[in-house]
């Protein structure tokens, strides 16, 4: 590896002079001839500054961390998190930032707190996952380390910066549309998990349609007899929570098919943030990734910004929602 001492020896100057020139400082008086000679020798030798040394000198590495609570990164294009990664990579490249990928811990003796602490080798870090490990993240807050969660986070007294989706408004919009179509008996099926995104969706559902019955499922299967019972009781629409696992949507869709029913003829089916063919709304995953990078860079550079941001979720008409069928 070429060192600054090598450049100084060949250029006939001191190592301190080389450091000033390569550091870009203009506060030290120096002839343009000397400055040009140092730069020419550095280029001829192919000098590349050591990233750790650069970080120590400037307090910036132009490297952003990206931490997932999984043991591997979701690189499958069908994975619900994949569009977030695409958005993060696009915006990081546009802003001239490198990315360091940090995965969740695994194996005996692994410590999530130690894993999160490692993210501080970067200028700042992006986090995404359904839950917040409060103690280690609180440590980042207290230390003033810049970080941004992808997804709304109310934990730690609302001190966590985030870019999330406005699930409350979007969910209320889906229920309002169903009511306008004439649906009155509606079931809302959600997973048992209590993430903020789950609570936001349920809040939007009940804000628009307080009489909606909430059904929680725990597992990948829903008994088709339950769906048949809903139809007998006059239910005309089912709304399903959309999550990164897609478990609730898969369970309901399978149960409807196994019950010998179809959508939207027998039941309208809406998904709160589901696959593109389903009626409901879309989650702006890619834009969330991009906006999170921009917010993190603003925090790293102490730029005035809005540390908690919610993005609108565009409605999706789809083909699984229609007026209730007349069963008289």
Buried (B, 14 or more C-beta within 10 A) or exposed (E): EEEBEBBBEBBEBEBEBBBBBBEEEEEEEBEEEBBEBBBEBBEEBEBEBEEEEBBEEEEEBBBBBBBBBBEEBBEEEEBBBBBBBBBBBBBBEEBEBEBBEBBBBEEEEEEEEEBBBEBBBBBBBBBBBBEBBEEBBBBBBEEEBBBBBBBBBBBBEEBBBBBBBBBBBBBBBBBBBBBEBEBBBBBBBBBEBEBBBBBBBBBBBBBBBEEBEEBEBEEEEBEBEBBBEBBEEEBBBBBBBBBBEBBBBBBBBBBBEBBEBEBBEBBBBBBBBBBEEBBBBBBBBBBBBBBBBBBBBBBBEEEEBEBBBBBEBEBBEBEBBBEBEEEE
